[in-house]
Amino acid sequence: MLSEPPAAIQRAMYPLRYEEAIREASREHGLEPAFVAAVIYAESRFRQEAVSHKGAHGLMQITPPTASFIRRHSGIAGDYRRDPLVNLRMGVWYLAYLEDRYLGDERLMLAAYNSGVGSVDGWLSDEDFDIRRDIPFEETREYVSTVLEARSKYEELYGRDLDRDT
């Protein structure tokens, strides 16, 4: 039987940075900080300099079109490519937007964060679609699973509000 690695190793595997900014932005938008940390983990492993092959930038891997949408609707300004706090605020705002759009269904929120609202809305147009079993994109299925697993680890290691002393 395999035992879990010591907590220090688990914390290295599931890093946490920007805790206060995550708590503040999460509180402002009614999201759980551990959930936001899990999204950041899946998106960038907390590396602000991360850039995807699709041109997504920063902690929360925001694409230029999504940044434009967020700016128009949220009023958040600043350089999301270089400023981790702007990137974080934009990403959390967008998660809250998705939470409203998909009535709090975290799997739908995550699928839309990863593959876009157009894809998810298309899937939902099929009345037999079940988010737990029918996500057609392997990358999105894995993404949703990764975030939900990471959220459990972040809650376990740092607490739901990321306020547990390490």
Order of alpha helices (4+ residues) and beta strands (2+ residues): alpha-alpha-alpha-alpha-alpha-alpha-alpha-alpha
